[in-house]
Amino acid sequence: MANATRLRVGRTVSYRSADGRWRPARVIAVTSQTAVRLAMPRHTSDAFYASTPLTAAAGVAGQMTQLNSNLDVNRQTSHAQTNVWRP
């Protein structure tokens, strides 16, 4: 696997949301070499920021907001895809 991506919890990747914008996101779980679970860090001034839990659903206190309803997010394989990640 010459082009294997080194995936690990805590790595920052780019996430393409449904509106087509790329955003930085953190890996919170690795489910396969091409699928991960992601969360977006909140700013400490965010009303929903808290010291625990580390990740939470949208609108719930936590340091990070789960992306894609905490479902697996696949690696981007074509240009027009959304809800995907890339290194």
Buried (B, 14 or more C-beta within 10 A) or exposed (E): EEEEBEBEEEBEBBBBBEEEEBEEBBBBBBEEEBBBBBBBBBEEEEEBBBEEEEBBEEEEBBBBBBBBEBEBBBBBEEEEEEBBBEE
